[in-house]
Amino acid sequence: MEIKKLKKGDTVKVISGREKGKSGKIQTVLVDKGRVVIEKVNLIKKHQKPDGKGKGGIIEKEGSIHISNVMYLCSKCGVGVRVKYKMLEDGKKVRVCAKCQEIL
């Protein structure tokens, strides 16, 4: 799947790896690395040094997942689907579900 087909705010499902089966919204798309950060998925622990305010310790944050390990979660189908593009009559280009042809 190309990176441009998934955007920030899309709901996706993890299809492989340790977090397989989990779903969530995309927080960040790292275009140059081909990865996405999904909320509440792939949580990692980071040991952070205290900053000037004295805030430090072990914090939990989301790690990135490769774009090939996630699929768009269609609200109508309820499963992970591929994303296609379609031209409307007015010349506008929209994303559509490959299974049910629903406009995303």
Short mmCIF file of the C-alpha atoms (twelve columns), coordinates in Angstrom:
data_MODEL
# 
_entry.id   MODEL 
# 
loop_
_atom_site.group_PDB 
_atom_site.id 
_atom_site.type_symbol 
_atom_site.label_atom_id 
_atom_site.label_alt_id 
_atom_site.label_comp_id 
_atom_site.label_asym_id 
_atom_site.label_seq_id 
_atom_site.Cartn_x 
_atom_site.Cartn_y 
_atom_site.Cartn_z 
_atom_site.pdbx_PDB_model_num 
ATOM 1   C CA . MET A 1   0.000   0.000  0.000   1 
ATOM 2   C CA . GLU A 2   1.305   3.370  -0.857  1 
ATOM 3   C CA . ILE A 3   1.843   5.907  1.863   1 
ATOM 4   C CA . LYS A 4   -0.328  8.549  0.200   1 
ATOM 5   C CA . LYS A 5   -3.397  6.303  0.482   1 
ATOM 6   C CA . LEU A 6   -3.411  6.516  4.286   1 
ATOM 7   C CA . LYS A 7   -3.815  9.838  6.031   1 
ATOM 8   C CA . LYS A 8   -3.772  11.207 9.563   1 
ATOM 9   C CA . GLY A 9   -7.087  10.452 11.285  1 
ATOM 10  C CA . ASP A 10  -7.862  7.289  9.271   1 
ATOM 11  C CA . THR A 11  -8.891  4.212  11.250  1 
ATOM 12  C CA . VAL A 12  -6.626  1.283  10.431  1 
ATOM 13  C CA . LYS A 13  -6.233  -2.352 11.485  1 
ATOM 14  C CA . VAL A 14  -2.872  -4.038 12.135  1 
ATOM 15  C CA . ILE A 15  -2.626  -7.155 9.950   1 
ATOM 16  C CA . SER A 16  0.738   -8.593 11.034  1 
ATOM 17  C CA . GLY A 17  3.281   -8.512 13.817  1 
ATOM 18  C CA . ARG A 18  3.024   -8.462 17.597  1 
ATOM 19  C CA . GLU A 19  0.005   -6.121 17.583  1 
ATOM 20  C CA . LYS A 20  -1.982  -8.126 14.979  1 
ATOM 21  C CA . GLY A 21  -5.757  -7.586 15.194  1 
ATOM 22  C CA . LYS A 22  -5.646  -4.248 17.012  1 
ATOM 23  C CA . SER A 23  -7.058  -1.108 15.455  1 
ATOM 24  C CA . GLY A 24  -6.896  2.633  16.035  1 
ATOM 25  C CA . LYS A 25  -6.589  6.061  14.445  1 
ATOM 26  C CA . ILE A 26  -3.427  7.221  12.717  1 
ATOM 27  C CA . GLN A 27  -1.710  9.977  14.709  1 
ATOM 28  C CA . THR A 28  1.285   10.553 12.432  1 
ATOM 29  C CA . VAL A 29  2.405   9.419  8.977   1 
ATOM 30  C CA . LEU A 30  6.204   9.246  8.634   1 
ATOM 31  C CA . VAL A 31  6.422   9.530  4.834   1 
ATOM 32  C CA . ASP A 32  10.211  9.390  4.535   1 
ATOM 33  C CA . LYS A 33  10.426  6.165  6.597   1 
ATOM 34  C CA . GLY A 34  7.220   4.547  5.291   1 
ATOM 35  C CA . ARG A 35  5.753   4.137  8.769   1 
ATOM 36  C CA . VAL A 36  2.673   5.234  10.736  1 
ATOM 37  C CA . VAL A 37  2.021   5.913  14.436  1 
ATOM 38  C CA . ILE A 38  -1.333  4.571  15.647  1 
ATOM 39  C CA . GLU A 39  -2.912  5.591  18.958  1 
ATOM 40  C CA . LYS A 40  -2.888  2.913  21.705  1 
ATOM 41  C CA . VAL A 41  -1.007  0.442  19.447  1 
ATOM 42  C CA . ASN A 42  2.642   -0.695 19.674  1 
ATOM 43  C CA . LEU A 43  3.241   0.936  23.056  1 
ATOM 44  C CA . ILE A 44  6.904   1.207  24.026  1 
ATOM 45  C CA . LYS A 45  8.547   2.258  27.287  1 
ATOM 46  C CA . LYS A 46  11.031  5.106  27.080  1 
ATOM 47  C CA . HIS A 47  13.423  6.005  29.887  1 
ATOM 48  C CA . GLN A 48  13.413  9.792  29.867  1 
ATOM 49  C CA . LYS A 49  15.895  12.016 31.673  1 
ATOM 50  C CA . PRO A 50  14.401  14.760 33.833  1 
ATOM 51  C CA . ASP A 51  14.157  18.055 31.976  1 
ATOM 52  C CA . GLY A 52  14.371  21.544 33.496  1 
ATOM 53  C CA . LYS A 53  10.987  21.072 35.162  1 
ATOM 54  C CA . GLY A 54  12.094  17.857 36.865  1 
ATOM 55  C CA . LYS A 55  9.805   15.648 34.776  1 
ATOM 56  C CA . GLY A 56  11.383  12.307 33.959  1 
ATOM 57  C CA . GLY A 57  11.088  8.561  34.487  1 
ATOM 58  C CA . ILE A 58  9.699   5.716  32.431  1 
ATOM 59  C CA . ILE A 59  7.045   6.956  30.029  1 
ATOM 60  C CA . GLU A 60  4.866   4.905  27.699  1 
ATOM 61  C CA . LYS A 61  4.346   6.127  24.150  1 
ATOM 62  C CA . GLU A 62  3.287   4.783  20.778  1 
ATOM 63  C CA . GLY A 63  5.943   3.388  18.479  1 
ATOM 64  C CA . SER A 64  5.718   3.376  14.691  1 
ATOM 65  C CA . ILE A 65  4.545   0.466  12.533  1 
ATOM 66  C CA . HIS A 66  5.523   -0.128 8.928   1 
ATOM 67  C CA . ILE A 67  2.849   0.931  6.443   1 
ATOM 68  C CA . SER A 68  2.686   -2.576 4.914   1 
ATOM 69  C CA . ASN A 69  1.513   -4.017 8.238   1 
ATOM 70  C CA . VAL A 70  -1.709  -1.970 8.401   1 
ATOM 71  C CA . MET A 71  -4.898  -1.812 6.327   1 
ATOM 72  C CA . TYR A 72  -7.648  0.796  6.172   1 
ATOM 73  C CA . LEU A 73  -10.634 -0.239 8.312   1 
ATOM 74  C CA . CYS A 74  -13.827 0.306  6.298   1 
ATOM 75  C CA . SER A 75  -16.747 1.424  8.470   1 
ATOM 76  C CA . LYS A 76  -19.298 -0.266 6.196   1 
ATOM 77  C CA . CYS A 77  -17.462 -3.581 5.643   1 
ATOM 78  C CA . GLY A 78  -15.999 -3.719 9.157   1 
ATOM 79  C CA . VAL A 79  -12.774 -5.335 7.912   1 
ATOM 80  C CA . GLY A 80  -9.393  -4.199 6.644   1 
ATOM 81  C CA . VAL A 81  -9.597  -3.255 2.965   1 
ATOM 82  C CA . ARG A 82  -7.447  -1.851 0.175   1 
ATOM 83  C CA . VAL A 83  -7.988  1.742  -0.869  1 
ATOM 84  C CA . LYS A 84  -8.584  2.714  -4.496  1 
ATOM 85  C CA . TYR A 85  -9.137  6.033  -6.212  1 
ATOM 86  C CA . LYS A 86  -12.145 7.013  -8.312  1 
ATOM 87  C CA . MET A 87  -12.972 10.120 -10.339 1 
ATOM 88  C CA . LEU A 88  -16.413 11.618 -9.739  1 
ATOM 89  C CA . GLU A 89  -18.537 13.267 -12.454 1 
ATOM 90  C CA . ASP A 90  -17.476 16.740 -11.297 1 
ATOM 91  C CA . GLY A 91  -13.799 15.785 -11.767 1 
ATOM 92  C CA . LYS A 92  -13.018 15.318 -8.081  1 
ATOM 93  C CA . LYS A 93  -10.697 12.447 -7.116  1 
ATOM 94  C CA . VAL A 94  -11.878 10.468 -4.051  1 
ATOM 95  C CA . ARG A 95  -10.718 7.411  -2.118  1 
ATOM 96  C CA . VAL A 96  -13.045 4.383  -2.217  1 
ATOM 97  C CA . CYS A 97  -13.174 0.975  -0.514  1 
ATOM 98  C CA . ALA A 98  -11.995 -1.782 -2.867  1 
ATOM 99  C CA . LYS A 99  -14.644 -4.218 -1.532  1 
ATOM 100 C CA . CYS A 100 -17.873 -2.237 -1.220  1 
ATOM 101 C CA . GLN A 101 -17.036 0.846  -3.370  1 
ATOM 102 C CA . GLU A 102 -18.025 3.129  -0.440  1 
ATOM 103 C CA . ILE A 103 -16.500 6.625  -0.596  1 
ATOM 104 C CA . LEU A 104 -14.055 7.047  2.298   1 
# 
